[in-house]
Amino acid sequence: RITEITHDRVLVIPAPGEPARLPFWRGDGVGRPAELGAAIGAFNGELARLDRDKFELRCQEVGFDAFAVDNLWQLIS
């Protein structure tokens, strides 16, 4: 069981009777550049203003498959 998370350590104690789980890490990666985040936000904003047919066409233009299109539509709508 996690008792404390510091800037460089995760402190744990035994948790008898509980299944083992991997901890989730905060800030494990370096993240993405601000410019990429802004571009993703702008693209999502563009898509959010479209009706379903235009949304699908735009997603196909950038190479999304049907599964990705459906998932993104559910997220944005």
C-alpha positions as CSV (number, residue, x, y, z in Angstrom):
1,R,0.0,0.0,0.0
2,I,1.4,3.4,-0.9
3,T,1.7,5.7,2.1
4,E,3.5,8.6,0.6
5,I,4.8,9.9,-2.7
6,T,7.7,12.4,-2.6
7,H,9.6,14.1,-5.4
8,D,12.0,11.0,-5.7
9,R,10.4,8.2,-3.7
10,V,7.3,6.1,-3.2
11,L,6.9,4.9,0.3
12,V,5.0,1.7,0.8
13,I,3.9,-0.7,3.6
14,P,2.8,-4.4,3.2
15,A,-0.9,-4.8,2.5
16,P,-1.7,-8.4,3.5
17,G,-4.7,-9.9,1.6
18,E,-4.6,-7.3,-1.2
19,P,-3.5,-8.2,-4.7
20,A,-0.3,-6.6,-5.9
21,R,-0.6,-3.6,-8.2
22,L,1.9,-1.5,-10.1
23,P,1.9,2.1,-8.9
24,F,1.0,4.8,-11.3
25,W,3.7,7.3,-11.8
26,R,3.2,11.0,-11.9
27,G,5.5,12.9,-14.1
28,D,7.3,9.8,-15.3
29,G,7.9,11.1,-18.8
30,V,9.1,14.4,-20.1
31,G,5.8,15.3,-21.5
32,R,5.2,16.9,-24.8
33,P,6.3,20.3,-26.1
34,A,3.8,23.2,-25.6
35,E,3.6,23.7,-29.4
36,L,2.4,20.1,-29.9
37,G,-0.2,20.5,-27.1
38,A,-1.4,23.8,-28.7
39,A,-1.6,22.1,-32.2
40,I,-3.6,19.1,-30.7
41,G,-5.9,21.6,-29.0
42,A,-6.5,23.6,-32.1
43,F,-7.2,20.4,-34.1
44,N,-9.6,19.2,-31.5
45,G,-11.3,22.6,-31.6
46,E,-11.6,22.5,-35.3
47,L,-13.1,19.0,-35.2
48,A,-15.6,20.0,-32.4
49,R,-17.2,22.6,-34.7
50,L,-18.0,20.1,-37.4
51,D,-21.0,17.9,-38.0
52,R,-20.5,14.2,-38.1
53,D,-20.1,13.9,-41.9
54,K,-17.5,16.7,-42.2
55,F,-15.8,15.4,-39.0
56,E,-15.4,12.0,-40.7
57,L,-14.0,13.5,-43.9
58,R,-11.5,15.7,-42.0
59,C,-10.4,12.7,-39.9
60,Q,-9.9,10.6,-43.1
61,E,-7.8,13.4,-44.6
62,V,-5.3,13.1,-41.8
63,G,-5.3,9.3,-41.9
64,F,-7.5,8.2,-39.0
65,D,-9.1,4.7,-39.4
66,A,-12.8,4.1,-38.6
67,F,-12.0,3.0,-35.1
68,A,-10.1,6.2,-34.3
69,V,-12.8,8.3,-35.9
70,D,-15.5,6.8,-33.7
71,N,-13.5,7.1,-30.6
72,L,-12.6,10.7,-31.2
73,W,-16.2,11.5,-32.1
74,Q,-17.3,10.0,-28.7
75,L,-14.7,12.0,-26.9
76,I,-15.4,15.4,-28.6
77,S,-19.2,15.2,-28.9
